[in-house]
């Protein structure tokens, strides 16, 4: 564990709430509106932390544990990423499986919390959440398999480290496909357009927003912060694939990472400005397409 890795993690967590603001500001700029401030989520988190939480009589400890487990799993997943371009604070062989598992655990906790309310409305949202997750997770695993084949590494620190820079010279087409697939998965995993719309409150189209509808106060703050962290983690994956930083010193590698993640947030805003939300029946096709790109990358690397 190095100090640069811990510093990168701390900076990423501190800056994560700005990413949704960058996406919203980009979308507002492209549509000719002023939009909310980039730092709006920070204000919202402070306001929510000052409030109290309200719990229904039908809920149990599962509902209260959901936001805590979801955020804790994301923080644990962040420890496995080499944010400084060198090595993650925690790394071991096969940690890519732990990374994917921790992301799934966070989703599972929120889904259980939504079901614990006993609401058929939140049950509908939970059903949609896990259905789309079943299409997104194979794509993530295929992307990780492609990186393993390209770098001959079985740790995230190795896959996104020096070996990745060398792999670009011989496997650039496959790595481009992996990066595109990861960006599509970023949109899906973070409930962004064209998969979901975090700003919508139309009952028939809500997905992620439904299962967190009954949370309030500090619990909702944990969920919102966790969503921002998740966006940052997927952004770090995309940047890690397209911009290998193994040869850079710690401060420069962190600066490149932050600039890259900010650019990813801008691209999210651009996508939300030029695309409409897909019909629910079309979302599995989009995710299957992302998995197909990753599978094609695997096939190219097996030749």
C-alpha positions in Angstrom: 0.0 0.0 0.0 1.5 3.3 -1.1 0.7 6.9 0.0 0.0 7.9 -3.6 -2.6 5.2 -3.9 -4.3 6.3 -0.7 -4.1 10.0 -1.8 -5.7 9.1 -5.1 -8.5 7.3 -3.4 -9.1 10.2 -1.0 -9.2 12.7 -3.8 -11.5 10.5 -5.9 -14.0 10.1 -3.0 -13.8 13.9 -2.3 -14.4 14.8 -5.9 -17.0 12.1 -6.8 -20.0 14.3 -6.0 -18.9 16.8 -8.6 -19.2 14.3 -11.5 -23.1 14.2 -11.7 -22.9 18.0 -11.5 -20.5 18.1 -14.5 -22.9 15.8 -16.5 -25.9 17.9 -15.6 -24.1 21.2 -16.4 -22.9 19.8 -19.8 -26.5 18.8 -20.6 -27.8 22.2 -19.6 -25.2 24.0 -21.6 -25.9 22.0 -24.8 -29.6 22.6 -24.4 -29.2 26.4 -23.9 -30.1 26.4 -20.2 -28.2 27.6 -17.1 -28.6 24.4 -15.1 -27.8 23.6 -11.5 -24.3 24.3 -10.1 -21.6 21.7 -10.5 -21.4 21.4 -6.8 -25.1 21.0 -6.2 -24.8 17.5 -4.9 -22.4 18.7 -2.1 -25.1 21.1 -1.0 -27.7 18.3 -1.2 -25.6 15.9 0.9 -25.0 18.5 3.6 -28.8 19.3 3.7 -29.7 15.6 3.9 -27.2 14.8 6.6 -28.8 17.6 8.8 -32.2 16.0 8.5 -33.6 12.9 10.2 -34.6 9.6 8.6 -38.2 8.4 8.5 -39.0 4.7 8.5 -42.2 2.9 7.7 -43.6 0.5 10.3 -43.5 -2.2 7.7 -39.7 -2.0 7.2 -37.1 -4.0 9.2 -33.3 -3.7 9.7 -32.8 -4.7 6.1 -34.2 -1.4 4.9 -31.8 0.6 7.2 -28.8 -1.6 6.4 -29.3 -1.2 2.6 -27.6 2.2 2.1 -24.8 1.4 4.5 -24.0 -1.9 2.8 -24.3 -0.4 -0.6 -21.8 2.4 0.2 -19.4 0.1 2.1 -19.3 -2.3 -0.9 -18.4 0.6 -3.2 -15.7 1.9 -0.9 -14.2 -1.7 -0.7 -14.3 -1.9 -4.5 -12.5 1.4 -4.8 -9.6 -0.1 -2.7 -9.1 -2.6 -5.5 -8.5 -0.1 -8.3 -5.0 1.2 -9.1 -6.0 4.9 -9.1 -2.4 6.1 -9.1 -1.5 4.0 -12.1 0.8 1.8 -10.1 -0.9 -0.5 -7.6 -4.2 -0.5 -5.7 -4.2 -0.1 -1.9 -5.5 -3.7 -1.8 -4.5 -6.2 -4.5 -4.4 -9.9 -4.9 -4.7 -12.5 -7.6 -8.3 -12.6 -8.8 -9.3 -9.3 -7.3 -11.2 -8.5 -10.4 -13.8 -11.1 -9.3 -14.0 -9.4 -5.9 -14.5 -6.1 -7.6 -17.4 -7.3 -9.7 -18.8 -9.1 -6.7 -18.7 -6.0 -4.5 -20.5 -4.0 -7.1 -23.2 -6.7 -7.3 -23.4 -6.7 -3.5 -24.2 -3.0 -3.3 -27.0 -3.4 -5.9 -28.3 -6.5 -4.0 -28.5 -4.5 -0.8 -30.5 -1.7 -2.3 -32.8 -4.1 -4.1 -33.5 -5.9 -0.8 -34.1 -2.5 1.0 -36.6 -1.6 -1.7 -38.4 -5.0 -1.4 -38.4 -4.6 2.4 -40.9 -1.7 2.2 -43.6 -4.1 1.0 -44.5 -1.7 -1.8 -45.5 -3.3 -5.2 -44.2 -0.1 -6.8 -40.7 -0.6 -5.4 -40.9 -4.3 -6.1 -41.4 -3.3 -9.8 -38.3 -1.2 -9.7 -36.3 -3.9 -8.0 -37.4 -6.4 -10.7 -36.2 -4.0 -13.4 -33.0 -3.3 -11.6 -32.0 -7.0 -11.3 -33.2 -7.8 -14.8 -31.0 -5.2 -16.4 -28.1 -6.1 -14.1 -28.3 -9.7 -15.5 -27.5 -8.2 -18.9 -24.8 -5.8 -17.7 -22.8 -8.1 -15.5 -21.8 -10.5 -18.4 -20.5 -7.5 -20.3 -18.4 -6.5 -17.3 -16.9 -9.9 -16.9 -16.2 -10.2 -20.7 -14.3 -6.8 -20.5 -12.3 -8.0 -17.6 -11.5 -11.3 -19.4 -10.4 -9.3 -22.4 -8.0 -7.3 -20.2 -6.6 -10.5 -18.7 -5.9 -11.9 -22.2 -4.4 -8.6 -23.4 -2.1 -8.1 -20.4 -1.6 -11.7 -19.1 -2.4 -10.3 -15.6 -5.0 -11.6 -13.2 -5.1 -8.5 -10.9 -6.6 -5.2 -11.5 -3.3 -3.5 -10.6 -1.6 -5.6 -13.3 -4.3 -5.3 -15.9 -4.4 -1.5 -15.6 -0.7 -1.0 -14.9 2.4 -1.2 -17.0 1.3 -4.3 -18.9 -1.7 -2.4 -20.4 0.6 0.2 -22.0 2.5 -2.5 -23.8 -0.7 -4.3 -24.8 -1.9 -1.2 -26.8 0.9 -1.8 -29.3 -0.4 -5.2 -30.2 -4.1 -5.3 -29.2 -5.3 -1.8 -29.8 -8.6 -2.7 -31.7 -9.6 -5.1 -28.9 -8.9 -2.5 -26.2 -10.9 0.1 -28.0 -13.8 -2.3 -28.0 -13.4 -2.9 -24.3 -13.3 0.8 -23.6 -16.5 1.4 -25.6 -18.2 -1.5 -23.9 -17.2 -0.2 -20.4 -18.6 3.3 -21.3 -22.0 1.7 -22.2 -21.9 -0.3 -19.0 -21.1 2.9 -17.1 -24.4 4.5 -18.4 -26.3 1.4 -17.4 -24.8 0.8 -14.0 -25.2 4.4 -13.1 -28.8 4.7 -14.3 -28.0 7.3 -17.0 -29.7 8.0 -20.3 -30.4 6.0 -22.5 -30.9 3.3 -19.9 -32.5 5.3 -17.1 -33.0 8.9 -16.3 -32.0 10.0 -12.8 -34.2 13.1 -13.1 -37.5 11.4 -14.0 -40.3 10.7 -11.6 -42.7 9.1 -14.1 -43.9 5.9 -12.4 -44.0 3.7 -15.5 -40.4 4.4 -16.5 -38.5 4.7 -13.2 -35.9 2.0 -12.4 -33.2 2.9 -9.9 -35.1 5.9 -8.5 -38.0 3.6 -7.5 -36.0 1.4 -5.1 -34.6 4.4 -3.2 -37.9 6.3 -3.1 -38.7 5.6 0.6 -35.2 6.6 1.9 -34.7 10.0 3.4 -32.2 12.0 5.4 -28.8 10.5 6.0 -29.8 7.3 4.4 -30.6 9.0 1.1 -27.3 11.0 1.5 -25.4 7.7 1.6 -27.2 6.4 -1.5 -26.5 9.6 -3.4 -22.9 9.7 -2.4 -22.6 6.0 -3.3 -24.1 6.7 -6.7 -21.5 9.4 -7.3 -18.7 7.0 -6.2 -19.9 4.3 -8.5 -19.8 6.8 -11.4 -16.3 7.7 -10.5 -15.2 4.0 -10.3 -16.6 3.2 -13.7 -15.0 6.4 -15.0 -11.7 5.3 -13.6 -12.0 2.0 -15.4 -12.7 3.7 -18.7 -9.8 6.1 -18.2 -7.6 3.3 -17.0 -8.2 1.4 -20.3 -7.8 4.3 -22.7 -5.0 6.2 -20.8 -2.4 3.8 -19.3 -0.6 5.8 -16.5 2.1 3.4 -15.3 5.0 5.5 -16.5 3.8 8.7 -14.8 4.8 9.8 -11.4 2.1 9.8 -8.6 0.9 13.4 -8.8 0.8 13.5 -12.6 -1.0 10.1 -12.8 -3.6 11.3 -10.3 -4.1 14.6 -12.3 -4.5 12.6 -15.5 -7.1 10.3 -13.8 -9.1 13.2 -12.5 -9.1 15.0 -15.9 -10.1 11.8 -17.6 -13.0 11.1 -15.2 -14.2 14.7 -15.6 -14.1 14.2 -19.4 -16.1 11.0 -19.0 -18.7 13.0 -17.0 -18.8 15.5 -19.9 -19.4 12.7 -22.4 -22.2 11.4 -20.2 -23.8 14.8 -20.4 -23.3 14.9 -24.2 -25.0 11.5 -24.5 -27.9 12.6 -22.4 -28.3 15.7 -24.7 -28.3 13.9 -28.0 -30.2 10.7 -27.1 -33.6 10.0 -25.7 -34.2 7.3 -23.1 -34.8 3.9 -24.7 -38.0 1.9 -24.2 -37.6 -0.7 -21.5 -37.7 -3.5 -24.0 -34.8 -2.0 -25.9 -32.4 -1.7 -22.9 -31.5 -5.4 -22.9 -30.6 -5.1 -26.6 -28.2 -2.2 -25.8 -26.6 -4.2 -23.0 -26.3 -7.3 -25.2 -24.6 -5.1 -27.8 -22.1 -3.9 -25.2 -21.4 -7.6 -24.2 -21.1 -8.4 -27.9 -18.4 -5.8 -28.3 -16.5 -7.2 -25.3 -16.9 -10.7 -26.7 -15.5 -9.6 -30.0 -12.5 -8.2 -28.1 -12.0 -11.6 -26.4 -12.2 -13.3 -29.8 -9.6 -11.0 -31.3 -7.3 -11.6 -28.4 -7.7 -15.4 -28.7 -6.6 -15.4 -32.3 
